[in-house]
Amino acid sequence: MTNVTKKDIVEEIARRTGMTQAETKSVLEGLLDAISTTLRDGRNIEIRGFGRFKVRPRKARLARNPRTGELVQVEGGVKPVFEASRELKALLNAGDLQIAELQEALQKSNAAEISSTEAAG
């Protein structure tokens, strides 16, 4: 499995949209900056059908230096976390299933959940 770089993403979006690579790069960098700033401010980002970006606190802890074996205090902080949506997880695990069939199945699943919630309420 190979990594996809920001340059690869810019090229693909430019090809799909007809925008120039310079315009596409500017938009992508704006998006990444907005995500970073929002997370730095302690707020979560939810993109329906894709997933959620969040920050989780990390507690301060004692760790061991692997070279010396000495105990070292590690400061607490926050870490960024991405939680994939059901739709994204299903798409990644779909194999040969066509996307349209997958979307239809998800819509039926959502409708069934809504019906069971209304019946229970």
N, CA, C and O atoms as CSV, one atom per row, in Angstrom:
chain,resi,resn,atom,element,x,y,z
A,1,MET,N,N,0.849,-1.173,0.000
A,1,MET,CA,C,0.000,0.000,0.000
A,1,MET,C,C,0.895,1.237,0.000
A,1,MET,O,O,1.804,1.348,0.823
A,2,THR,N,N,0.644,2.151,-0.909
A,2,THR,CA,C,1.463,3.359,-1.000
A,2,THR,C,C,0.731,4.548,-0.398
A,2,THR,O,O,-0.496,4.555,-0.305
A,3,ASN,N,N,1.486,5.537,0.002
A,3,ASN,CA,C,0.910,6.757,0.553
A,3,ASN,C,C,0.487,7.685,-0.570
A,3,ASN,O,O,1.104,7.707,-1.636
A,4,VAL,N,N,-0.559,8.443,-0.331
A,4,VAL,CA,C,-1.012,9.474,-1.256
A,4,VAL,C,C,-0.594,10.806,-0.649
A,4,VAL,O,O,-0.890,11.085,0.513
A,5,THR,N,N,0.084,11.614,-1.423
A,5,THR,CA,C,0.567,12.901,-0.921
A,5,THR,C,C,-0.444,14.011,-1.209
A,5,THR,O,O,-1.405,13.828,-1.957
A,6,LYS,N,N,-0.195,15.162,-0.592
A,6,LYS,CA,C,-1.053,16.320,-0.854
A,6,LYS,C,C,-1.014,16.670,-2.338
A,6,LYS,O,O,-2.032,17.046,-2.920
A,7,LYS,N,N,0.160,16.544,-2.946
A,7,LYS,CA,C,0.296,16.829,-4.378
A,7,LYS,C,C,-0.596,15.899,-5.200
A,7,LYS,O,O,-1.237,16.341,-6.153
A,8,ASP,N,N,-0.640,14.613,-4.837
A,8,ASP,CA,C,-1.501,13.654,-5.537
A,8,ASP,C,C,-2.971,14.050,-5.420
A,8,ASP,O,O,-3.723,13.967,-6.391
A,9,ILE,N,N,-3.371,14.477,-4.232
A,9,ILE,CA,C,-4.763,14.884,-4.007
A,9,ILE,C,C,-5.085,16.120,-4.836
A,9,ILE,O,O,-6.145,16.196,-5.457
A,10,VAL,N,N,-4.173,17.088,-4.847
A,10,VAL,CA,C,-4.367,18.310,-5.638
A,10,VAL,C,C,-4.542,17.955,-7.107
A,10,VAL,O,O,-5.453,18.464,-7.760
A,11,GLU,N,N,-3.686,17.091,-7.635
A,11,GLU,CA,C,-3.775,16.705,-9.044
A,11,GLU,C,C,-5.108,16.028,-9.353
A,11,GLU,O,O,-5.719,16.310,-10.383
A,12,GLU,N,N,-5.566,15.134,-8.467
A,12,GLU,CA,C,-6.828,14.421,-8.700
A,12,GLU,C,C,-8.025,15.370,-8.658
A,12,GLU,O,O,-8.906,15.299,-9.514
A,13,ILE,N,N,-8.057,16.252,-7.671
A,13,ILE,CA,C,-9.175,17.203,-7.570
A,13,ILE,C,C,-9.175,18.150,-8.764
A,13,ILE,O,O,-10.235,18.444,-9.317
A,14,ALA,N,N,-8.004,18.630,-9.169
A,14,ALA,CA,C,-7.910,19.528,-10.332
A,14,ALA,C,C,-8.414,18.817,-11.582
A,14,ALA,O,O,-9.123,19.415,-12.391
A,15,ARG,N,N,-8.056,17.549,-11.744
A,15,ARG,CA,C,-8.504,16.786,-12.910
A,15,ARG,C,C,-10.026,16.633,-12.905
A,15,ARG,O,O,-10.670,16.766,-13.945
A,16,ARG,N,N,-10.598,16.351,-11.727
A,16,ARG,CA,C,-12.053,16.131,-11.637
A,16,ARG,C,C,-12.865,17.410,-11.786
A,16,ARG,O,O,-13.960,17.389,-12.349
A,17,THR,N,N,-12.333,18.528,-11.284
A,17,THR,CA,C,-13.119,19.758,-11.246
A,17,THR,C,C,-12.824,20.727,-12.375
A,17,THR,O,O,-13.633,21.610,-12.658
A,18,GLY,N,N,-11.671,20.577,-13.027
A,18,GLY,CA,C,-11.286,21.526,-14.056
A,18,GLY,C,C,-10.617,22.772,-13.491
A,18,GLY,O,O,-10.262,23.679,-14.244
A,19,MET,N,N,-10.442,22.825,-12.171
A,19,MET,CA,C,-9.719,23.945,-11.567
A,19,MET,C,C,-8.228,23.774,-11.861
A,19,MET,O,O,-7.770,22.674,-12.167
A,20,THR,N,N,-7.483,24.867,-11.765
A,20,THR,CA,C,-6.039,24.745,-11.921
A,20,THR,C,C,-5.470,24.097,-10.663
A,20,THR,O,O,-6.109,24.093,-9.611
A,21,GLN,N,N,-4.265,23.553,-10.782
A,21,GLN,CA,C,-3.646,22.950,-9.615
A,21,GLN,C,C,-3.340,24.009,-8.555
A,21,GLN,O,O,-3.403,23.715,-7.361
A,22,ALA,N,N,-3.017,25.212,-8.963
A,22,ALA,CA,C,-2.742,26.291,-8.008
A,22,ALA,C,C,-4.004,26.631,-7.215
A,22,ALA,O,O,-3.950,26.800,-5.997
A,23,GLU,N,N,-5.146,26.732,-7.915
A,23,GLU,CA,C,-6.417,27.012,-7.228
A,23,GLU,C,C,-6.777,25.868,-6.287
A,23,GLU,O,O,-7.193,26.092,-5.150
A,24,THR,N,N,-6.616,24.660,-6.765
A,24,THR,CA,C,-6.952,23.482,-5.969
A,24,THR,C,C,-6.077,23.403,-4.727
A,24,THR,O,O,-6.563,23.110,-3.635
A,25,LYS,N,N,-4.785,23.667,-4.898
A,25,LYS,CA,C,-3.859,23.631,-3.756
A,25,LYS,C,C,-4.264,24.670,-2.720
A,25,LYS,O,O,-4.217,24.400,-1.520
A,26,SER,N,N,-4.661,25.852,-3.172
A,26,SER,CA,C,-5.087,26.912,-2.262
A,26,SER,C,C,-6.327,26.498,-1.468
A,26,SER,O,O,-6.403,26.730,-0.261
A,27,VAL,N,N,-7.295,25.887,-2.147
A,27,VAL,CA,C,-8.517,25.423,-1.476
A,27,VAL,C,C,-8.191,24.321,-0.468
A,27,VAL,O,O,-8.675,24.350,0.663
A,28,LEU,N,N,-7.371,23.350,-0.878
A,28,LEU,CA,C,-7.013,22.250,0.013
A,28,LEU,C,C,-6.256,22.760,1.238
A,28,LEU,O,O,-6.532,22.328,2.357
A,29,GLU,N,N,-5.306,23.674,1.038
A,29,GLU,CA,C,-4.572,24.228,2.172
A,29,GLU,C,C,-5.496,25.021,3.092
A,29,GLU,O,O,-5.314,25.009,4.309
A,30,GLY,N,N,-6.485,25.710,2.524
A,30,GLY,CA,C,-7.475,26.423,3.327
A,30,GLY,C,C,-8.296,25.460,4.176
A,30,GLY,O,O,-8.562,25.728,5.348
A,31,LEU,N,N,-8.698,24.334,3.579
A,31,LEU,CA,C,-9.449,23.321,4.314
A,31,LEU,C,C,-8.617,22.749,5.460
A,31,LEU,O,O,-9.093,22.654,6.591
A,32,LEU,N,N,-7.384,22.372,5.166
A,32,LEU,CA,C,-6.519,21.795,6.194
A,32,LEU,C,C,-6.246,22.796,7.311
A,32,LEU,O,O,-6.193,22.421,8.483
A,33,ASP,N,N,-6.071,24.072,6.954
A,33,ASP,CA,C,-5.856,25.114,7.954
A,33,ASP,C,C,-7.098,25.288,8.831
A,33,ASP,O,O,-6.988,25.439,10.048
A,34,ALA,N,N,-8.276,25.266,8.208
A,34,ALA,CA,C,-9.525,25.404,8.966
A,34,ALA,C,C,-9.699,24.233,9.938
A,34,ALA,O,O,-10.113,24.427,11.081
A,35,ILE,N,N,-9.381,23.020,9.478
A,35,ILE,CA,C,-9.476,21.839,10.353
A,35,ILE,C,C,-8.508,21.987,11.518
A,35,ILE,O,O,-8.889,21.777,12.670
A,36,SER,N,N,-7.264,22.345,11.234
A,36,SER,CA,C,-6.249,22.488,12.282
A,36,SER,C,C,-6.640,23.552,13.304
A,36,SER,O,O,-6.529,23.332,14.510
A,37,THR,N,N,-7.094,24.695,12.820
A,37,THR,CA,C,-7.480,25.794,13.711
A,37,THR,C,C,-8.660,25.399,14.582
A,37,THR,O,O,-8.674,25.684,15.779
A,38,THR,N,N,-9.641,24.751,13.992
A,38,THR,CA,C,-10.827,24.335,14.742
A,38,THR,C,C,-10.455,23.337,15.831
A,38,THR,O,O,-10.928,23.449,16.962
A,39,LEU,N,N,-9.614,22.366,15.502
A,39,LEU,CA,C,-9.179,21.382,16.499
A,39,LEU,C,C,-8.336,22.049,17.587
A,39,LEU,O,O,-8.477,21.723,18.765
A,40,ARG,N,N,-7.467,22.974,17.203
A,40,ARG,CA,C,-6.643,23.686,18.175
A,40,ARG,C,C,-7.518,24.452,19.167
A,40,ARG,O,O,-7.164,24.600,20.336
A,41,ASP,N,N,-8.666,24.936,18.683
A,41,ASP,CA,C,-9.601,25.660,19.543
A,41,ASP,C,C,-10.443,24.719,20.404
A,41,ASP,O,O,-11.288,25.172,21.176
A,42,GLY,N,N,-10.214,23.409,20.272
A,42,GLY,CA,C,-10.921,22.433,21.104
A,42,GLY,C,C,-12.293,22.053,20.590
A,42,GLY,O,O,-13.092,21.468,21.322
A,43,ARG,N,N,-12.577,22.380,19.335
A,43,ARG,CA,C,-13.890,22.042,18.769
A,43,ARG,C,C,-13.765,20.856,17.830
A,43,ARG,O,O,-12.714,20.642,17.225
A,44,ASN,N,N,-14.841,20.084,17.711
A,44,ASN,CA,C,-14.883,18.933,16.812
A,44,ASN,C,C,-15.420,19.351,15.450
A,44,ASN,O,O,-16.101,20.368,15.318
A,45,ILE,N,N,-15.099,18.548,14.438
A,45,ILE,CA,C,-15.585,18.792,13.085
A,45,ILE,C,C,-16.298,17.536,12.613
A,45,ILE,O,O,-15.738,16.442,12.671
A,46,GLU,N,N,-17.522,17.687,12.151
A,46,GLU,CA,C,-18.272,16.539,11.636
A,46,GLU,C,C,-18.599,16.783,10.173
A,46,GLU,O,O,-19.225,17.781,9.818
A,47,ILE,N,N,-18.164,15.853,9.331
A,47,ILE,CA,C,-18.477,15.908,7.903
A,47,ILE,C,C,-19.344,14.694,7.617
A,47,ILE,O,O,-18.840,13.575,7.523
A,48,ARG,N,N,-20.632,14.909,7.480
A,48,ARG,CA,C,-21.589,13.806,7.314
A,48,ARG,C,C,-21.213,12.927,6.137
A,48,ARG,O,O,-20.861,13.419,5.064
A,49,GLY,N,N,-21.291,11.628,6.347
A,49,GLY,CA,C,-20.959,10.670,5.311
A,49,GLY,C,C,-19.468,10.401,5.190
A,49,GLY,O,O,-19.053,9.537,4.417
A,50,PHE,N,N,-18.656,11.140,5.952
A,50,PHE,CA,C,-17.203,10.945,5.891
A,50,PHE,C,C,-16.646,10.594,7.265
A,50,PHE,O,O,-16.032,9.541,7.437
A,51,GLY,N,N,-16.855,11.465,8.234
A,51,GLY,CA,C,-16.355,11.163,9.565
A,51,GLY,C,C,-16.249,12.394,10.433
A,51,GLY,O,O,-16.726,13.476,10.092
A,52,ARG,N,N,-15.602,12.189,11.579
A,52,ARG,CA,C,-15.488,13.237,12.583
A,52,ARG,C,C,-14.031,13.406,13.001
A,52,ARG,O,O,-13.340,12.426,13.280
A,53,PHE,N,N,-13.574,14.643,13.042
A,53,PHE,CA,C,-12.262,14.975,13.579
A,53,PHE,C,C,-12.490,15.505,14.992
A,53,PHE,O,O,-13.329,16.381,15.202
A,54,LYS,N,N,-11.743,14.974,15.956
A,54,LYS,CA,C,-11.899,15.395,17.340
A,54,LYS,C,C,-10.534,15.500,17.996
A,54,LYS,O,O,-9.530,15.046,17.447
A,55,VAL,N,N,-10.509,16.100,19.171
A,55,VAL,CA,C,-9.311,16.065,19.994
A,55,VAL,C,C,-9.654,15.324,21.282
A,55,VAL,O,O,-10.739,15.478,21.842
A,56,ARG,N,N,-8.709,14.525,21.729
A,56,ARG,CA,C,-8.884,13.793,22.983
A,56,ARG,C,C,-7.752,14.175,23.923
A,56,ARG,O,O,-6.599,14.283,23.506
A,57,PRO,N,N,-8.082,14.378,25.190
A,57,PRO,CA,C,-7.017,14.705,26.148
A,57,PRO,C,C,-6.150,13.485,26.430
A,57,PRO,O,O,-6.631,12.352,26.428
A,58,ARG,N,N,-4.876,13.731,26.671
A,58,ARG,CA,C,-3.952,12.683,27.111
A,58,ARG,C,C,-3.472,13.058,28.499
A,58,ARG,O,O,-3.087,14.201,28.746
A,59,LYS,N,N,-3.496,12.103,29.389
A,59,LYS,CA,C,-3.048,12.344,30.751
A,59,LYS,C,C,-1.529,12.333,30.810
A,59,LYS,O,O,-0.861,11.663,30.022
A,60,ALA,N,N,-1.000,13.090,31.763
A,60,ALA,CA,C,0.433,13.020,32.024
A,60,ALA,C,C,0.719,11.612,32.568
A,60,ALA,O,O,-0.126,11.015,33.235
A,61,ARG,N,N,1.914,11.093,32.278
A,61,ARG,CA,C,2.222,9.733,32.721
A,61,ARG,C,C,3.717,9.551,32.882
A,61,ARG,O,O,4.518,10.362,32.418
A,62,LEU,N,N,4.068,8.476,33.545
A,62,LEU,CA,C,5.457,8.081,33.661
A,62,LEU,C,C,5.775,7.091,32.560
A,62,LEU,O,O,5.010,6.158,32.313
A,63,ALA,N,N,6.901,7.291,31.900
A,63,ALA,CA,C,7.341,6.367,30.861
A,63,ALA,C,C,8.787,5.988,31.161
A,63,ALA,O,O,9.448,6.604,31.997
A,64,ARG,N,N,9.252,4.985,30.475
A,64,ARG,CA,C,10.625,4.541,30.692
A,64,ARG,C,C,11.453,4.820,29.442
A,64,ARG,O,O,11.050,4.489,28.327
A,65,ASN,N,N,12.621,5.435,29.647
A,65,ASN,CA,C,13.561,5.666,28.555
A,65,ASN,C,C,14.111,4.301,28.146
A,65,ASN,O,O,14.736,3.630,28.968
A,66,PRO,N,N,13.897,3.871,26.904
A,66,PRO,CA,C,14.322,2.522,26.506
A,66,PRO,C,C,15.839,2.329,26.530
A,66,PRO,O,O,16.313,1.204,26.687
A,67,ARG,N,N,16.599,3.400,26.377
A,67,ARG,CA,C,18.058,3.282,26.394
A,67,ARG,C,C,18.623,3.110,27.790
A,67,ARG,O,O,19.466,2.252,28.052
A,68,THR,N,N,18.119,3.969,28.687
A,68,THR,CA,C,18.708,3.984,30.031
A,68,THR,C,C,17.859,3.254,31.060
A,68,THR,O,O,18.352,2.893,32.129
A,69,GLY,N,N,16.591,3.036,30.746
A,69,GLY,CA,C,15.694,2.412,31.715
A,69,GLY,C,C,15.182,3.398,32.751
A,69,GLY,O,O,14.412,3.032,33.639
A,70,GLU,N,N,15.613,4.656,32.638
A,70,GLU,CA,C,15.225,5.694,33.592
A,70,GLU,C,C,13.760,6.076,33.406
A,70,GLU,O,O,13.278,6.146,32.276
A,71,LEU,N,N,13.043,6.325,34.515
A,71,LEU,CA,C,11.660,6.800,34.445
A,71,LEU,C,C,11.660,8.276,34.064
A,71,LEU,O,O,12.447,9.069,34.581
A,72,VAL,N,N,10.764,8.625,33.151
A,72,VAL,CA,C,10.674,9.994,32.647
A,72,VAL,C,C,9.215,10.425,32.722
A,72,VAL,O,O,8.315,9.664,32.366
A,73,GLN,N,N,8.988,11.650,33.186
A,73,GLN,CA,C,7.631,12.204,33.232
A,73,GLN,C,C,7.257,12.729,31.842
A,73,GLN,O,O,7.971,13.563,31.285
A,74,VAL,N,N,6.150,12.249,31.284
A,74,VAL,CA,C,5.655,12.709,29.987
A,74,VAL,C,C,4.453,13.613,30.254
A,74,VAL,O,O,3.503,13.223,30.932
A,75,GLU,N,N,4.513,14.814,29.713
A,75,GLU,CA,C,3.434,15.774,29.932
A,75,GLU,C,C,2.149,15.333,29.239
A,75,GLU,O,O,2.171,14.621,28.235
A,76,GLY,N,N,1.035,15.777,29.802
A,76,GLY,CA,C,-0.256,15.534,29.180
A,76,GLY,C,C,-0.453,16.483,28.017
A,76,GLY,O,O,0.384,17.354,27.778
A,77,GLY,N,N,-1.519,16.332,27.310
A,77,GLY,CA,C,-1.817,17.206,26.176
A,77,GLY,C,C,-3.071,16.713,25.489
A,77,GLY,O,O,-3.930,16.082,26.104
A,78,VAL,N,N,-3.161,17.007,24.228
A,78,VAL,CA,C,-4.291,16.531,23.432
A,78,VAL,C,C,-3.755,15.828,22.198
A,78,VAL,O,O,-2.642,16.101,21.750
A,79,LYS,N,N,-4.559,14.918,21.650
A,79,LYS,CA,C,-4.179,14.255,20.406
A,79,LYS,C,C,-5.355,14.323,19.445
A,79,LYS,O,O,-6.508,14.194,19.857
A,80,PRO,N,N,-5.067,14.524,18.176
A,80,PRO,CA,C,-6.149,14.543,17.184
A,80,PRO,C,C,-6.593,13.116,16.877
A,80,PRO,O,O,-5.779,12.194,16.827
A,81,VAL,N,N,-7.894,12.952,16.674
A,81,VAL,CA,C,-8.471,11.642,16.398
A,81,VAL,C,C,-9.448,11.788,15.237
A,81,VAL,O,O,-10.181,12.773,15.153
A,82,PHE,N,N,-9.453,10.800,14.344
A,82,PHE,CA,C,-10.440,10.769,13.269
A,82,PHE,C,C,-11.299,9.531,13.461
A,82,PHE,O,O,-10.780,8.423,13.597
A,83,GLU,N,N,-12.611,9.718,13.472
A,83,GLU,CA,C,-13.557,8.601,13.551
A,83,GLU,C,C,-14.323,8.543,12.236
A,83,GLU,O,O,-15.041,9.480,11.889
A,84,ALA,N,N,-14.169,7.451,11.512
A,84,ALA,CA,C,-14.846,7.296,10.226
A,84,ALA,C,C,-16.349,7.103,10.425
A,84,ALA,O,O,-16.783,6.501,11.407
A,85,SER,N,N,-17.134,7.621,9.484
A,85,SER,CA,C,-18.584,7.438,9.515
A,85,SER,C,C,-18.940,6.005,9.106
A,85,SER,O,O,-18.112,5.277,8.559
A,86,ARG,N,N,-20.163,5.626,9.378
A,86,ARG,CA,C,-20.641,4.303,8.939
A,86,ARG,C,C,-20.516,4.147,7.435
A,86,ARG,O,O,-20.129,3.092,6.933
A,87,GLU,N,N,-20.855,5.227,6.715
A,87,GLU,CA,C,-20.800,5.169,5.257
A,87,GLU,C,C,-19.373,4.932,4.757
A,87,GLU,O,O,-19.156,4.124,3.853
A,88,LEU,N,N,-18.409,5.633,5.342
A,88,LEU,CA,C,-17.022,5.466,4.927
A,88,LEU,C,C,-16.521,4.070,5.275
A,88,LEU,O,O,-15.836,3.435,4.473
A,89,LYS,N,N,-16.862,3.595,6.471
A,89,LYS,CA,C,-16.448,2.239,6.861
A,89,LYS,C,C,-17.037,1.203,5.907
A,89,LYS,O,O,-16.353,0.267,5.494
A,90,ALA,N,N,-18.303,1.379,5.565
A,90,ALA,CA,C,-18.951,0.433,4.649
A,90,ALA,C,C,-18.301,0.487,3.267
A,90,ALA,O,O,-18.090,-0.550,2.638
A,91,LEU,N,N,-17.987,1.679,2.802
A,91,LEU,CA,C,-17.346,1.826,1.498
A,91,LEU,C,C,-15.981,1.146,1.485
A,91,LEU,O,O,-15.629,0.480,0.511
A,92,LEU,N,N,-15.209,1.308,2.562
A,92,LEU,CA,C,-13.879,0.709,2.643
A,92,LEU,C,C,-13.934,-0.816,2.705
A,92,LEU,O,O,-13.001,-1.495,2.275
A,93,ASN,N,N,-15.026,-1.346,3.239
A,93,ASN,CA,C,-15.154,-2.787,3.402
A,93,ASN,C,C,-16.052,-3.434,2.360
A,93,ASN,O,O,-16.378,-4.616,2.471
A,94,ALA,N,N,-16.456,-2.673,1.348
A,94,ALA,CA,C,-17.442,-3.156,0.387
A,94,ALA,C,C,-16.885,-4.160,-0.606
A,94,ALA,O,O,-17.653,-4.945,-1.163
A,95,GLY,N,N,-15.597,-4.166,-0.847
A,95,GLY,CA,C,-15.038,-5.083,-1.834
A,95,GLY,C,C,-15.566,-4.743,-3.212
A,95,GLY,O,O,-15.402,-3.616,-3.680
A,96,ASP,N,N,-16.203,-5.711,-3.870
A,96,ASP,CA,C,-16.694,-5.510,-5.234
A,96,ASP,C,C,-18.090,-4.893,-5.291
A,96,ASP,O,O,-18.611,-4.654,-6.380
A,97,LEU,N,N,-18.697,-4.635,-4.149
A,97,LEU,CA,C,-20.034,-4.062,-4.115
A,97,LEU,C,C,-20.015,-2.670,-4.744
A,97,LEU,O,O,-19.140,-1.859,-4.440
A,98,GLN,N,N,-20.948,-2.404,-5.591
A,98,GLN,CA,C,-21.019,-1.111,-6.260
A,98,GLN,C,C,-21.442,-0.023,-5.275
A,98,GLN,O,O,-22.225,-0.283,-4.361
A,99,ILE,N,N,-20.932,1.182,-5.457
A,99,ILE,CA,C,-21.216,2.290,-4.549
A,99,ILE,C,C,-22.711,2.595,-4.503
A,99,ILE,O,O,-23.245,2.859,-3.426
A,100,ALA,N,N,-23.387,2.567,-5.628
A,100,ALA,CA,C,-24.826,2.859,-5.646
A,100,ALA,C,C,-25.598,1.846,-4.803
A,100,ALA,O,O,-26.522,2.212,-4.077
A,101,GLU,N,N,-25.214,0.568,-4.903
A,101,GLU,CA,C,-25.873,-0.460,-4.100
A,101,GLU,C,C,-25.601,-0.227,-2.621
A,101,GLU,O,O,-26.485,-0.410,-1.784
A,102,LEU,N,N,-24.393,0.172,-2.308
A,102,LEU,CA,C,-24.017,0.441,-0.933
A,102,LEU,C,C,-24.823,1.615,-0.374
A,102,LEU,O,O,-25.332,1.543,0.744
A,103,GLN,N,N,-24.939,2.689,-1.148
A,103,GLN,CA,C,-25.703,3.844,-0.691
A,103,GLN,C,C,-27.168,3.488,-0.483
A,103,GLN,O,O,-27.792,3.955,0.470
A,104,GLU,N,N,-27.711,2.679,-1.355
A,104,GLU,CA,C,-29.104,2.244,-1.214
A,104,GLU,C,C,-29.283,1.430,0.065
A,104,GLU,O,O,-30.252,1.628,0.798
A,105,ALA,N,N,-28.363,0.525,0.332
A,105,ALA,CA,C,-28.433,-0.292,1.548
A,105,ALA,C,C,-28.338,0.580,2.799
A,105,ALA,O,O,-29.036,0.331,3.782
A,106,LEU,N,N,-27.478,1.599,2.770
A,106,LEU,CA,C,-27.343,2.500,3.914
A,106,LEU,C,C,-28.616,3.315,4.130
A,106,LEU,O,O,-29.024,3.544,5.269
A,107,GLN,N,N,-29.245,3.754,3.034
A,107,GLN,CA,C,-30.487,4.509,3.163
A,107,GLN,C,C,-31.587,3.646,3.779
A,107,GLN,O,O,-32.353,4.114,4.621
A,108,LYS,N,N,-31.660,2.381,3.352
A,108,LYS,CA,C,-32.643,1.461,3.931
A,108,LYS,C,C,-32.365,1.239,5.412
A,108,LYS,O,O,-33.289,1.179,6.224
A,109,SER,N,N,-31.081,1.117,5.758
A,109,SER,CA,C,-30.684,0.929,7.145
A,109,SER,C,C,-31.074,2.137,7.986
A,109,SER,O,O,-31.583,1.986,9.097
A,110,ASN,N,N,-30.836,3.336,7.457
A,110,ASN,CA,C,-31.200,4.561,8.169
A,110,ASN,C,C,-32.709,4.658,8.347
A,110,ASN,O,O,-33.182,5.055,9.412
A,111,ALA,N,N,-33.471,4.300,7.313
A,111,ALA,CA,C,-34.933,4.342,7.400
A,111,ALA,C,C,-35.429,3.353,8.444
A,111,ALA,O,O,-36.357,3.659,9.192
A,112,ALA,N,N,-34.817,2.162,8.506
A,112,ALA,CA,C,-35.209,1.160,9.496
A,112,ALA,C,C,-34.907,1.652,10.907
A,112,ALA,O,O,-35.700,1.422,11.821
A,113,GLU,N,N,-33.783,2.319,11.098
A,113,GLU,CA,C,-33.424,2.852,12.408
A,113,GLU,C,C,-34.415,3.930,12.837
A,113,GLU,O,O,-34.822,3.977,13.998
A,114,ILE,N,N,-34.799,4.789,11.907
A,114,ILE,CA,C,-35.748,5.856,12.214
A,114,ILE,C,C,-37.092,5.255,12.592
A,114,ILE,O,O,-37.726,5.702,13.548
A,115,SER,N,N,-37.537,4.231,11.839
A,115,SER,CA,C,-38.807,3.594,12.142
A,115,SER,C,C,-38.796,2.933,13.501
A,115,SER,O,O,-39.771,3.041,14.244
A,116,SER,N,N,-37.709,2.247,13.848
A,116,SER,CA,C,-37.650,1.560,15.143
A,116,SER,C,C,-37.545,2.567,16.275
A,116,SER,O,O,-38.056,2.309,17.365
A,117,THR,N,N,-36.896,3.713,16.053
A,117,THR,CA,C,-36.800,4.742,17.066
A,117,THR,C,C,-38.167,5.380,17.317
A,117,THR,O,O,-38.542,5.636,18.461
A,118,GLU,N,N,-38.912,5.633,16.223
A,118,GLU,CA,C,-40.242,6.221,16.365
A,118,GLU,C,C,-41.184,5.249,17.058
A,118,GLU,O,O,-42.016,5.671,17.861
A,119,ALA,N,N,-41.073,3.963,16.768
A,119,ALA,CA,C,-41.941,2.961,17.383
A,119,ALA,C,C,-41.625,2.822,18.875
A,119,ALA,O,O,-42.528,2.597,19.680
A,120,ALA,N,N,-40.364,2.952,19.242
A,120,ALA,CA,C,-39.966,2.811,20.637
A,120,ALA,C,C,-40.361,4.047,21.453
A,120,ALA,O,O,-40.621,3.952,22.653
A,121,GLY,N,N,-40.403,5.207,20.788
A,121,GLY,CA,C,-40.644,6.486,21.479
A,121,GLY,C,C,-42.053,6.690,21.770
A,121,GLY,O,O,-42.422,7.714,22.347
